[in-house]
Each structure stands twice: as C-alpha cells, then as structure tokens.
C-alpha cells in the first residue's frame, strides 16, 4: 500500500522544520534585529509535527487497521520510515562527538532499541541532541492502533482525557520541580505531548464538517493569534497549551489559504526532507559553531545551507531507501505467508 503525498501537509511539515531550525539557531542571531520575543513561538514547530502526524495517520488508516496483518504492516512501515535515518545520525554523531557523549556503549544500545533511551533523563537527548521527539513519535506509532480504536468511538472524550493528562503533568512539574533538566525530561514524555497527536486526529473531523470560507478564516486567525502569543506570553507551560488550539486551527484551514507558487513549492520541498532537517540540525550547528568557529549571521547562514544540502542527500539515499526496504520486507513476508 503506497500513500500519495499531500502537498499542503508537506508545506506545513516544511514550516514546522524551519521553525525548529530558527528556534535552535536563534542564538546565532542575537546581535541582529531578528532576535525578538516572537521567536519564542518557533519552538512550537515540534507540536505542529505531532498534530500533522496524528492527522495524516488518522486520514490514511482510520478504516485500514482492522486485523493483525494490517497492524503488522503498519508497524513495519513506521519502523523502516524512522529507524534507518535515526541509526545513521546516531552513528555519525557518536563518531564525531564521542568524547562528549555519556556512557557511549550504553547510550547507543538504548538508542538502537528506540523506545528505552527516552526513559532515562541522562540519555533522552544523549547522542544527537533533539532525539526526544523521535522517542515520543515512536510511542505514538506503537499505541496508534489502540488510540485509533478509542478515537473512533470516543473522539472528543479521548481528546479531553489527553488534554487533562498533558496539561496536569506539565503544569505540575513546572510548578514543583526546581531542576530544569527534570522538568524538560517530563516535557519530553509521550504523555505530555499526546494531546497534540490526538488534536491532529480531531482536525480531520473538523475539516469534514466546516465549509471552505470558515476553514480559511480559522487558519488566518490562528496565524495572527500565534504571533500575538509569541510576543505576549512568556511563561513556557502557558504558551505551550495556548498554542494547542491555535496550531489545530492553523492546520484546519491551511489547505484553503492562497499562497504564491514559489512559497508552496519551497515549503513542500522542505517538508519532504523535514525528518533529515530535524535530525541533522543540532550536529551541524555544533560543527559550525564549535569546530569551525563561525558565529553571528555567518554561522547562521552556514548552518542553514549545510543542513539543507545534507538533508537533501540524506532524504534521497537514506530515507527513500529505508521506505523501499520496508515495502520489500512486507512484500516478501506476504509471499512467505502465502506459500507457507
């Protein structure tokens, strides 16, 4: 089963990736006028990714995960989509930054299993730098058949439970835990991010009942409100959860917003390589800043160009190869089952 790419989803993936790059490279811009409060909201690119993931998986699989065979194939496709590039970047990062990596053998062993590394504060971002979101995303994949079953039956109720779980956990640790590393660890857990993934599933239902003019109005409104939120709300946990309805609103009507063709094409291309952009951007930033010694606007430009070029190569030779290997594995498994 192949899935045709949806351009507007790719555009939003590209936007999410570029927002994250801007968030993590913003220190290069500390001496130029671009450094202002609005850049705080760029970190919400991660949550936009989760909403898009929930939306696209629900739209593809809501009537297809009906038996053990379809669930098995779903897991195989997801593993081959994530693991080849993830392992590659882990190995490259180990080779480049080995002296600074804590307990490299234990660290790498946990990363090979994907799920366990995120259960330890000292290892959750222990090799690449931003890999916590891969751990969270993979948990969503593992739980997706159950989440799909629950959402089909309880929809808004499941969203409310996820909201309560995510909100209460995040607020509790930000109010009671003085250690920022522990607060960050709990923010990096699937339970804290689940509401965004379920919110993405909710988007599909909203798009099906709202007419075009309302979807467009909702999306334009969200853009204005996100800008205001980035300027006016500085407290992290408050900004995080106020961004939830606004990001959902953005996705609901984004496909109906008219854009210049070059904008759409550029964002969609960034969206196709967004996984590579995300995994490579911290290692590239470390190389540019600490090995080459570039700072300021020159460092920012060097990072952006380098990570983009590397990600195009990575997408074509690692990501696409992994996807094809997944298809072949499923095909071979089906042949073995039928012949056996």
C-alpha positions, 0 to 999 in steps of 0.5 A: 500500500503506497500513500500519495503525498499531500502537498499542503501537509508537506508545506506545513511539515516544511514550516514546522522544520524551519521553525525548529531550525530558527528556534535552535539557531536563534542564538546565532542571531542575537546581535541582529534585529531578528532576535525578538520575543516572537521567536519564542513561538518557533519552538512550537514547530515540534507540536505542529509535527505531532498534530500533522502526524496524528492527522495524516495517520488518522486520514490514511488508516482510520478504516485500514487497521482492522486485523493483525496483518494490517497492524503488522504492516503498519508497524513495519512501515513506521519502523523502516520510515524512522529507524534507518535515518535515526541509526545513521545520525546516531552513528555519525554523531557518536563518531564525531562527538564521542568524547562528549557523549555519556556512557557511549556503549550504553547510550547507543544500545538504548538508542538502537532499541528506540523506545528505552533511551527516552526513559532515562533523563541522562540519555533522552537527548544523549547522542544527537541532541533533539532525539526526544521527539523521535522517542515520543513519535515512536510511542505514538506509532506503537499505541496508534492502533489502540488510540485509533480504536478509542478515537473512533468511538470516543473522539472528543472524550479521548481528546479531553482525557489527553488534554487533562493528562498533558496539561496536569503533568506539565503544569505540575512539574513546572510548578514543583520541580526546581531542576530544569533538566527534570522538568524538560525530561517530563516535557519530553514524555509521550504523555505530555505531548499526546494531546497534540497527536490526538488534536491532529486526529480531531482536525480531520473531523473538523475539516469534514464538517466546516465549509471552505470560507470558515476553514480559511478564516480559522487558519488566518486567525490562528496565524495572527493569534500565534504571533500575538502569543509569541510576543505576549506570553512568556511563561513556557507551560502557558504558551505551550497549551495556548498554542494547542488550539491555535496550531489545530486551527492553523492546520484546519484551514491551511489547505484553503489559504492562497499562497504564491507558487514559489512559497508552496513549492519551497515549503513542500520541498522542505517538508519532504526532507523535514525528518533529515532537517530535524535530525541533522540540525543540532550536529551541524550547528555544533560543527559550525559553531564549535569546530569551525568557529563561525558565529553571528549571521555567518554561522547562521547562514552556514548552518542553514545551507549545510543542513539543507544540502545534507538533508537533501542527500540524506532524504534521497539515499537514506530515507527513500531507501529505508521506505523501499526496504520496508515495502520489500520486507512486507512484500516478501513476508506476504509471499512467505505467508502465502506459500507457507 
